[in-house]
């Protein structure tokens, strides 16, 4: 069984059993069975599956870990958290999240007016709301309205001008006022590609001088009592725990100093986001060097020691880690449409009565491959291929000869791999880097995994079944966009091996895991491919299969996508009808049939549809 590193990244959320990927919870449902059920109901193309039980599981893990550390160190502060809406604003994630967090001090974080409206509508009244990012007077006014509605809302100040606007709005509004937080600009930085979120040159936060000026403004405006929180953020996906410890020491001392300056209601240290998710499928390429237990213990212990040394109150601990909560709950399922080498089979050969010598030698190599000489024969065939291509360029062989040489070399490659499939993959890895199989997937990486394209972020990927059969093909993955960047290339350091299947005879699906954070909200309509059809899987003992499909949301059809781009779709339909009417070689029945076919296509999504041929 080839496990695709599932023990590194899945943490029992998903397991392999009976050659299939299954949910780690009870019942152990095979994802391939859910896919087949969805396709039987007519939902083709890529799918997004949501698993609400994993949202609940991550929340419990986060709170249990911090509560355990608080108990271990006899910490007097409380633990609270919010989910940053920028990570995933989709209702089929947010609504289950709010429901799962009703018994916890857990709310939402907003970074825009639209996100704040979502937070005001759905956050449980006793749960916290934080408002980060740059704000105008209207957005600050919204925060005051949220406070008047009974929400526990904190406006985090990113610059002194925002504080001046808060003071202005406070004069216009009646209490209760929102709490005020100050984002501090630390010298400490995180690690990895998101490290620029922290440090003295970061985009957000107040310098020490601005912090002192902000305290004076609060005191002079009689709003110092509303100042309850300091906030810092050293980067998303913190890979190394050491920078966090340094940041905690820096922020903890700022907290203590501000309290000594008379900020008596300051009681919260918000450490921002950054709790990392392990995406790796390969040993030695870990995305983090700590566990959740270590993370929570270091936060609690560091703040306790500073409060003790400074003889100040131990602050409540606040966290905004969205990736940790959201990533695992969603899986992208992409059907494989084609393996590009499968056009090369023996039936494709068009051998002549008299073939060029090198082609005869290729034919001999193909017929006589054995385990002892497989690598040598492969190298010989690749050399022959180069020579034959040169002969074609010089005009010494024709197109039929070139075709035969390509077919024979691909047949030799497949036969060598099959002959050596019982060997350790390291022995054939060096040859497979040059002879990868290209798997064409019915999805758009730009739409469904934009962080791969934009940041080279890798996601766990594996077939949904055949996991009791050893995969033999080194795989490059191509999406269906007409863009060369829509490819996940084979990487010899982190290789992906897949099965040699005939997709004309059987379905083959790949699952991309941990895509629930950022990918959907950052997805772009490149080539006008839209968000895949999505649904949630909810356990239900009353169902014979142990689950039911809820919150089904079909991918947008072509007309809806065009409407989103502000095209006048009625005008498009009118123009198409007019041009069909003007076709001279069609009678009225023919025109009506073509127009009907066109309307059917316009009412469907733009992903590809294939009809598998029967054996």
C-alpha positions in Angstrom: 0.0 0.0 0.0 1.3 3.4 -1.0 0.2 5.9 1.6 1.0 9.3 0.0 2.3 10.6 3.3 -1.1 10.5 4.9 0.4 10.0 8.3 2.2 13.3 8.0 -0.7 15.6 7.0 -4.0 13.8 7.8 -3.7 13.3 11.5 -6.4 10.6 11.3 -8.9 12.9 9.6 -8.4 10.6 6.6 -7.2 7.0 6.5 -6.5 4.3 4.0 -8.5 1.2 4.2 -9.4 -1.5 1.7 -7.4 0.4 -0.9 -9.5 3.6 -0.6 -9.2 7.0 1.1 -11.8 7.0 4.0 -12.9 9.4 6.7 -11.1 8.7 9.9 -14.3 9.2 11.9 -17.1 6.7 12.3 -18.6 5.6 10.0 -15.4 5.3 7.9 -16.9 6.4 4.6 -14.9 6.1 1.4 -14.6 9.4 -0.4 -14.8 7.6 -3.8 -18.2 6.3 -2.8 -19.4 9.8 -2.2 -18.0 10.9 -5.6 -19.7 8.1 -7.4 -23.0 8.9 -5.7 -22.7 12.6 -6.7 -21.9 11.6 -10.3 -24.9 9.3 -10.5 -27.0 12.3 -9.6 -25.5 14.2 -12.5 -22.8 16.3 -10.9 -19.7 15.9 -13.2 -16.5 17.8 -13.3 -14.5 18.9 -10.2 -16.2 18.8 -6.8 -15.5 20.5 -3.5 -16.5 18.3 -0.5 -16.9 19.9 2.9 -16.7 18.0 6.1 -18.3 20.0 9.0 -17.2 17.5 11.6 -13.6 18.5 10.9 -14.4 22.1 11.6 -15.7 21.0 15.0 -12.7 18.8 15.5 -10.2 21.6 14.9 -12.0 23.9 17.2 -12.0 21.3 20.0 -8.3 20.6 19.5 -7.4 24.3 19.7 -9.4 25.0 22.8 -8.5 21.8 24.5 -4.8 22.4 23.9 -4.8 26.0 25.4 -7.1 25.0 28.3 -4.7 22.1 29.1 -1.7 24.5 29.1 -3.6 27.0 31.2 -4.3 24.3 33.7 -0.8 23.0 33.6 0.8 26.4 34.4 -2.1 27.5 36.7 -2.5 30.5 34.4 -5.1 33.1 35.5 -6.0 34.5 32.2 -8.6 33.1 29.8 -8.3 31.8 26.2 -10.4 33.3 23.4 -10.2 33.2 19.6 -11.8 34.5 16.4 -11.8 33.2 12.9 -10.5 35.6 10.2 -13.1 35.8 7.5 -10.5 36.5 4.9 -9.5 32.9 5.1 -12.9 31.5 4.0 -16.0 33.6 3.8 -18.2 31.0 2.1 -21.5 30.4 4.0 -21.2 26.6 3.8 -18.1 27.0 6.0 -19.0 30.0 8.2 -22.4 28.8 9.3 -21.3 25.4 10.5 -18.3 27.1 12.2 -20.6 29.5 14.1 -22.8 26.6 15.1 -19.9 24.5 16.3 -18.5 27.3 18.4 -21.6 28.2 20.4 -20.2 26.8 23.6 -16.8 28.5 23.2 -15.4 32.1 23.4 -15.0 32.0 19.7 -16.1 34.7 17.2 -15.2 36.3 13.9 -12.6 38.7 12.7 -13.4 41.2 9.9 -11.1 43.2 7.7 -13.6 45.0 5.5 -17.1 46.4 5.7 -18.7 43.4 4.0 -16.9 41.0 6.4 -18.0 43.1 9.4 -21.6 42.8 8.2 -21.2 39.0 8.1 -19.7 39.1 11.6 -22.5 41.3 13.0 -25.1 39.0 11.5 -23.8 35.6 12.5 -21.4 36.0 15.5 -23.0 34.8 18.8 -23.6 37.9 20.9 -21.4 36.9 23.7 -18.5 35.9 21.4 -15.8 38.3 20.4 -15.5 40.3 17.1 -12.3 41.9 16.1 -12.0 44.4 13.3 -8.6 44.6 11.7 -7.2 46.3 8.6 -7.5 49.9 7.4 -10.7 51.6 8.2 -12.6 54.7 7.1 -15.2 56.6 9.2 -18.1 54.5 7.8 -16.4 51.2 8.8 -15.7 52.6 12.3 -19.3 53.7 12.5 -20.3 50.1 11.7 -18.2 49.0 14.7 -20.1 51.4 17.0 -23.4 50.0 15.6 -22.2 46.5 16.4 -21.4 47.5 19.9 -24.9 49.1 20.3 -26.4 45.7 19.0 -24.8 44.0 22.0 -21.7 42.6 20.3 -18.4 42.3 22.1 -16.5 44.1 19.4 -12.9 45.4 19.3 -11.7 47.9 16.8 -8.0 47.3 16.2 -6.1 50.6 15.4 -3.7 50.3 12.5 -2.7 54.0 12.5 -3.2 57.2 14.5 -5.7 58.6 12.0 -8.0 55.7 12.7 -7.9 56.5 16.4 -8.7 60.1 15.7 -11.7 59.0 13.7 -12.9 56.8 16.6 -12.7 59.7 18.9 -14.7 61.7 16.4 -17.4 59.0 16.1 -17.6 58.6 19.8 -18.7 62.2 20.1 -21.5 61.5 17.7 -22.7 58.1 19.1 -24.1 57.0 22.4 -22.6 54.3 24.5 -21.9 51.4 24.7 -18.7 52.0 22.7 -16.6 49.3 21.1 -13.5 48.2 22.7 -10.2 49.5 21.3 -7.2 47.5 20.4 -3.8 48.8 19.3 -1.8 46.8 16.8 1.9 47.0 17.7 4.7 46.8 15.2 7.2 44.4 16.6 10.8 44.0 15.6 10.2 40.3 15.7 9.4 38.5 12.4 8.1 35.1 11.5 9.6 32.7 9.0 8.6 31.5 5.5 7.0 33.3 2.6 4.5 35.2 4.9 7.2 36.6 7.2 6.8 40.2 5.9 3.6 40.4 8.0 5.8 41.1 10.9 8.9 43.2 11.5 9.6 46.9 11.8 8.8 47.5 8.1 5.5 45.6 8.1 2.4 47.1 6.5 0.4 47.3 9.8 0.9 48.4 13.3 2.1 51.3 15.5 5.7 52.1 16.2 6.7 52.7 19.8 6.5 56.5 19.4 3.0 56.2 17.8 2.0 53.8 20.6 2.8 56.4 23.2 1.0 59.1 21.3 -2.1 56.8 21.0 -2.2 56.4 24.8 -2.1 60.2 25.2 -5.0 60.6 22.7 -7.1 58.0 24.5 -6.5 59.6 27.9 -7.2 63.1 26.6 -10.5 61.9 25.0 -11.6 59.9 28.1 -11.5 56.7 26.1 -8.6 55.0 27.9 -11.1 52.7 29.6 -12.1 51.3 26.2 -8.5 50.2 25.5 -8.5 46.5 26.3 -6.2 44.8 23.7 -2.8 44.8 22.1 -2.4 42.9 18.9 0.5 41.6 16.9 0.9 39.2 13.9 4.2 37.9 12.7 3.0 36.0 9.7 0.7 33.3 8.4 1.9 29.7 8.6 4.7 30.1 11.2 7.1 27.3 10.4 9.5 27.9 13.3 8.5 28.3 16.9 11.5 30.4 17.9 10.3 33.7 16.3 7.0 33.4 18.1 8.8 33.0 21.4 10.8 36.2 20.7 7.6 38.0 19.6 5.8 37.0 22.8 8.6 38.3 25.0 8.5 41.6 23.1 4.7 42.0 23.1 4.5 40.8 26.7 6.8 43.5 27.9 4.9 46.1 25.9 1.7 44.9 27.6 3.2 45.2 31.1 4.7 48.7 30.4 1.3 50.0 29.1 -0.5 48.8 32.2 2.1 50.5 34.4 1.3 53.7 32.4 -2.3 53.6 33.6 -4.0 51.4 31.0 -5.9 49.5 33.7 -8.4 47.9 31.4 -5.8 46.5 29.1 -6.3 42.8 29.7 -5.8 41.0 26.4 -2.8 40.0 24.3 -3.9 39.1 20.8 -1.1 37.0 19.2 -2.7 37.1 15.7 -2.7 34.1 13.4 0.1 31.9 12.1 -0.5 28.5 13.7 0.8 26.3 11.0 -0.8 23.5 9.1 1.3 20.5 8.0 0.9 20.1 4.2 3.9 17.9 3.5 3.6 14.4 2.0 7.3 13.7 2.3 9.7 13.1 5.2 12.2 15.9 5.7 10.0 18.6 4.1 8.0 19.6 7.2 6.1 22.9 7.2 6.5 23.4 11.0 8.8 22.3 13.7 6.4 22.2 16.6 3.1 20.6 17.8 -0.1 22.3 18.8 0.7 21.3 22.5 4.1 23.0 22.2 2.6 26.1 20.6 0.0 26.6 23.3 2.4 25.8 26.1 5.0 28.3 24.9 2.4 31.0 24.6 0.9 30.4 28.1 4.3 30.0 29.7 5.9 33.1 28.1 3.1 35.4 29.0 2.9 34.0 32.6 6.6 34.6 33.1 6.5 38.2 31.9 3.5 39.0 34.0 5.1 37.5 37.0 8.4 39.3 36.5 6.6 42.6 35.8 4.2 42.0 38.7 1.2 42.5 36.4 -2.1 40.7 35.8 -1.8 37.7 33.5 -3.6 38.7 30.3 -6.3 36.9 28.5 -4.8 35.1 25.4 -6.5 35.8 22.1 -5.7 34.1 18.8 -6.7 34.6 15.2 -5.6 31.4 13.5 -7.8 30.7 10.6 -5.7 28.3 8.5 -5.6 25.8 11.4 -9.4 25.8 11.7 -10.4 25.8 8.0 -7.8 24.0 5.9 -8.7 20.4 6.7 -12.5 20.7 6.2 -12.5 20.9 2.4 -11.3 18.4 -0.3 -11.1 19.2 -4.0 -11.9 16.2 -6.2 -10.6 16.3 -9.8 -11.4 13.6 -12.4 -8.5 12.6 -14.6 -9.5 13.1 -18.3 -6.5 11.8 -20.0 -3.0 10.2 -19.7 -1.1 11.6 -22.6 1.1 8.6 -23.2 -1.9 6.3 -23.7 -2.3 7.4 -27.3 0.9 5.3 -27.8 0.0 1.6 -28.0 1.0 -1.2 -30.4 -2.1 -0.5 -32.5 -0.6 2.9 -33.3 2.5 1.5 -35.0 2.6 1.8 -38.8 5.7 -0.2 -39.5 6.9 -0.5 -43.1 8.2 -3.6 -44.8 11.6 -1.9 -44.6 12.1 0.4 -41.7 15.2 2.6 -40.8 17.8 0.6 -38.9 17.3 2.6 -35.7 13.6 1.9 -35.7 14.3 -1.8 -36.2 16.7 -1.6 -33.2 13.9 0.1 -31.1 11.5 -2.7 -32.0 14.1 -5.3 -31.0 14.7 -3.5 -27.7 10.9 -3.4 -27.0 10.5 -7.1 -27.6 13.5 -8.2 -25.6 13.3 -6.0 -22.4 14.1 -7.9 -19.2 14.8 -6.9 -15.7 18.6 -7.3 -16.0 18.9 -5.0 -19.0 15.9 -2.8 -18.5 17.7 0.5 -17.6 20.3 -0.1 -20.3 17.6 -0.7 -22.9 15.8 2.4 -21.8 18.9 4.6 -22.2 19.5 3.1 -25.6 16.0 3.8 -26.7 16.2 7.5 -25.6 19.5 7.9 -27.5 17.9 6.3 -30.6 14.9 8.8 -30.3 17.3 11.8 -30.3 19.1 10.4 -33.3 15.8 9.7 -35.2 14.5 13.2 -34.5 17.7 14.6 -35.9 17.4 12.5 -39.0 13.8 13.8 -39.4 15.0 17.4 -39.2 17.6 16.6 -41.9 15.0 15.0 -44.1 16.4 11.4 -44.0 13.3 9.8 -42.5 9.6 10.7 -43.0 6.7 11.5 -40.7 5.6 7.8 -40.5 9.1 6.9 -39.3 9.0 9.6 -36.7 5.6 8.5 -35.4 6.8 4.9 -35.1 9.9 6.0 -33.2 7.8 8.0 -30.7 5.4 5.1 -30.2 8.1 2.6 -29.7 10.0 4.7 -27.2 6.8 5.3 -25.1 6.1 1.5 -25.2 9.6 0.8 -24.1 9.2 3.3 -21.2 6.0 1.7 -20.0 7.4 -1.8 -20.3 10.6 -0.8 -18.3 8.5 0.8 -15.6 6.3 -2.3 -15.4 9.3 -4.6 -15.3 10.9 -2.7 -12.4 7.7 -1.8 -10.5 8.6 -4.2 -7.6 11.9 -2.3 -7.2 12.4 0.6 -4.7 11.2 3.8 -6.3 14.6 5.5 -5.6 16.2 3.1 -8.2 14.0 4.3 -11.0 13.3 7.9 -9.8 16.3 9.3 -11.8 14.9 7.9 -15.1 11.3 8.8 -14.4 12.1 12.5 -13.9 12.7 12.6 -17.7 9.8 10.4 -18.7 6.8 11.6 -16.6 3.3 10.8 -17.4 1.1 13.8 -17.9 -2.3 13.6 -16.2 -5.0 16.0 -17.5 -7.4 17.0 -14.7 -10.8 18.4 -15.1 -10.2 21.5 -12.9 -8.5 24.9 -12.8 -5.6 25.3 -10.4 -6.1 29.1 -10.7 -9.7 28.7 -9.4 -9.3 25.9 -6.9 -5.7 26.2 -5.7 -4.4 29.7 -6.4 -1.7 29.5 -3.7 0.0 26.8 -5.7 0.2 29.1 -8.7 1.0 32.3 -6.8 3.1 31.0 -3.9 4.3 27.5 -4.9 2.3 26.2 -1.9 2.0 22.4 -2.2 -1.1 20.5 -1.1 -1.4 16.8 -0.4 -2.7 15.0 -3.4 -3.5 11.3 -3.9 -5.9 9.0 -5.8 -9.1 8.1 -4.0 -8.8 4.4 -4.7 -6.4 1.7 -6.0 -4.3 2.3 -2.9 -3.6 -1.4 -2.6 -1.9 -1.3 -6.0 1.5 0.2 -6.2 1.6 3.3 -8.5 4.3 3.2 -11.1 4.0 6.5 -13.1 5.9 9.6 -12.2 3.2 12.2 -12.5 2.9 15.8 -13.7 -0.6 17.3 -13.3 -2.1 19.5 -15.9 -5.3 21.5 -15.5 -7.7 22.4 -18.4 -6.8 26.1 -18.6 -4.9 27.2 -21.6 -2.1 28.5 -19.5 1.3 26.8 -19.1 1.3 27.8 -15.4 -1.7 25.4 -14.9 0.7 22.6 -14.2 2.0 20.8 -11.1 5.3 19.5 -12.4 7.0 16.4 -11.2 9.5 17.1 -8.5 12.2 14.5 -7.9 12.6 15.7 -4.3 8.9 15.4 -3.5 7.8 12.9 -6.2 4.2 12.0 -7.0 3.5 8.6 -8.4 0.1 7.6 -9.8 -1.4 4.6 -11.5 -1.3 3.7 -15.1 -5.0 3.5 -15.8 -7.0 3.6 -19.0 -9.4 6.4 -18.3 -11.4 5.5 -21.4 -12.4 2.3 -19.6 -12.6 3.4 -15.9 -12.8 6.5 -13.8 -9.7 7.8 -11.9 -10.1 10.6 -9.4 -7.4 12.6 -7.5 -8.2 14.3 -4.2 -6.4 17.5 -3.2 -6.6 17.9 0.6 -6.2 20.8 3.1 -7.6 23.3 0.5 -10.2 24.8 2.9 -8.1 27.9 3.8 -7.7 30.8 1.4 -8.1 28.8 -1.8 -11.7 29.4 -2.5 -11.8 33.1 -1.6 -8.6 33.8 -3.7 -9.8 31.7 -6.6 -9.9 33.5 -9.9 -12.1 32.9 -13.0 -9.1 32.3 -15.3 -10.6 31.2 -18.7 -13.9 31.8 -16.9 -13.8 28.5 -15.1 -15.9 29.0 -12.0 -16.1 27.6 -8.4 -16.7 23.8 -8.6 -19.9 22.2 -7.5 -19.8 21.9 -3.7 -21.6 20.1 -0.9 -21.3 19.1 2.7 -21.1 15.6 4.1 -23.1 15.3 7.3 -23.2 12.0 9.3 -26.7 10.6 9.6 -27.4 7.2 11.2 -30.8 7.1 9.6 -29.3 7.0 6.1 -28.3 3.5 4.9 -24.9 4.9 3.8 -24.3 6.6 7.1 -24.3 10.2 5.7 -26.3 12.7 3.8 -25.4 15.4 1.3 -26.3 18.9 2.4 -25.8 22.5 1.2 -25.5 21.5 -2.4 -24.3 24.5 -4.5 -23.8 23.8 -8.2 -21.1 25.5 -10.2 -22.2 28.6 -12.0 -23.4 28.1 -15.5 -21.8 30.0 -18.4 -24.5 32.7 -18.5 -24.1 33.4 -14.8 -20.3 33.7 -15.1 -20.7 36.2 -18.0 -23.3 38.1 -16.0 -20.7 38.4 -13.1 -18.4 40.1 -15.6 -21.1 42.6 -16.3 -21.9 41.3 -19.8 -25.5 41.9 -20.9 -26.4 38.2 -21.2 -29.7 39.0 -22.9 -27.7 40.9 -25.6 -25.4 37.9 -26.0 -28.4 35.6 -26.4 -30.0 38.0 -28.9 -26.8 38.3 -31.0 -26.3 34.5 -31.0 -29.8 33.9 -32.2 -29.5 36.6 -34.9 -26.3 35.0 -36.2 -27.8 31.6 -36.3 -30.8 33.0 -38.1 -28.5 34.4 -40.7 -26.8 31.0 -41.5 -27.8 30.4 -45.1 -27.5 26.6 -45.2 -29.8 25.8 -42.3 -33.6 25.5 -42.6 -35.9 26.7 -39.8 -35.8 23.3 -38.0 -32.1 23.1 -38.2 -31.7 26.6 -36.8 -34.1 25.7 -34.0 -32.1 22.6 -33.2 -28.7 24.5 -33.1 -30.2 27.2 -31.0 -31.5 24.6 -28.5 -28.1 23.0 -28.3 -26.6 26.4 -27.7 -29.0 27.2 -24.9 -28.3 23.9 -23.2 -24.5 24.7 -23.2 -25.1 28.2 -21.8 -27.1 26.7 -19.0 -24.2 24.4 -17.9 -20.9 25.1 -16.2 -17.8 25.4 -18.3 -15.9 22.4 -17.1 -15.4 19.5 -19.5 -17.7 16.6 -20.0 -16.5 13.2 -21.1 -18.3 10.0 -22.0 -16.2 6.9 -21.2 -16.2 4.3 -23.9 -17.3 0.8 -22.9 -14.7 -1.9 -23.1 
